[in-house]
């Protein structure tokens, strides 16, 4: 499943068949880098090809997904940025989401910026790794891309792990089904997952897509963050790529749910 996530982060929504037994770097060079001009033309057709909007899309792909952060990265005013966002949403290039205050029993804070995301993983990959350094790629010089990809792909995959974990919760929790789900952020605290069950239990969780086992300290931090945010969860959740320490696994109970990447196989 870890391999599937890795390849889906790059090729999700890209209309080609992928053989996951072939190294992903080889597939990227064959199907994307060496076909840059063709794909660029198709992407421009989708987006309209405006440089300011492309700069904003790169800001979304590489940043924290907040509108204000993307506009700063693109060096555009809030007013100009919002016009671009409206156009990109209308073209279905990106979508907008709000922090789910109501799920955790809090009042909505309108001053908290919305976040933006790409419904098609491939477009997010394109604007993160291809569009910003197109000149070298266009000239068949892939060294800058290779360096950037090696340094950033691990962190870049975090978001996809979060999204797949959200879908898993929404569709595969049986004993107390999810009726509302999303993400939470305020000025100081962020949670990758918040959910409300049919029994009105509040669930709060985070995802860790690292090569290290998650330790008890992560649970302690999440508990402290809940207190800081004024959230009283009934269930805490963790999703981990690499499993958990023995100490943390021994604490698992009905109020602490621990998931691994293997659970996501149910999505296939």
HELIX and SHEET records of a PDB file:
HELIX    1   1 UNK A    2  UNK A   11  1                                  10    
HELIX    2   2 UNK A   24  UNK A   31  1                                   8    
HELIX    3   3 UNK A   33  UNK A   35  5                                   3    
HELIX    4   4 UNK A   36  UNK A   47  1                                  12    
HELIX    5   5 UNK A   51  UNK A   62  1                                  12    
HELIX    6   6 UNK A   67  UNK A   74  1                                   8    
HELIX    7   7 UNK A   78  UNK A   90  1                                  13    
HELIX    8   8 UNK A  102  UNK A  104  5                                   3    
HELIX    9   9 UNK A  121  UNK A  125  1                                   5    
HELIX   10  10 UNK A  126  UNK A  130  3                                   5    
HELIX   11  11 UNK A  131  UNK A  133  5                                   3    
HELIX   12  12 UNK A  134  UNK A  138  1                                   5    
HELIX   13  13 UNK A  143  UNK A  156  1                                  14    
HELIX   14  14 UNK A  158  UNK A  172  1                                  15    
HELIX   15  15 UNK A  216  UNK A  229  1                                  14    
HELIX   16  16 UNK A  246  UNK A  249  1                                   4    
HELIX   17  17 UNK A  261  UNK A  267  5                                   7    
SHEET    1   A 2 UNK A  95  UNK A  97  0                                        
SHEET    2   A 2 UNK A 115  UNK A 117 -1                                        
SHEET    1   B 5 UNK A 178  UNK A 185  0                                        
SHEET    2   B 5 UNK A 190  UNK A 197 -1                                        
SHEET    3   B 5 UNK A 202  UNK A 208 -1                                        
SHEET    4   B 5 UNK A 235  UNK A 240  1                                        
SHEET    5   B 5 UNK A 256  UNK A 260  1                                        
END                                                                             
